[in-house]
Amino acid sequence: MPEVTIKYEKPETLKILKGLAEYLDFKVSSSATKKEISLDDILVPNDKNADLSKLNKVFTGKDLDAKKLREQLWRKTK
């Protein structure tokens, strides 16, 4: 199978390429010297014009506490 090397600067480019790979039937792989990048590890820059007030109704009345969430979700397994 032929191979192509794509160099990119923005981390979201990898996310887009992996999404396209599913539809266009090609594989995205990293070089043997680099660690595999999870899509969960890619940070997408925030849109400064986004209206986050619409999220208030999603979280209002849920009795959410950041400290409790961290304690529950970030437990270290031994």
Residue pairs with C-beta under 8 A, 6 or more apart in sequence:
6 13
6 17
8 14
11 42
11 43
11 44
12 42
12 44
12 45
14 28
14 37
14 42
15 39
15 42
15 44
17 28
18 28
18 39
20 26
21 27
21 28
30 36
30 37
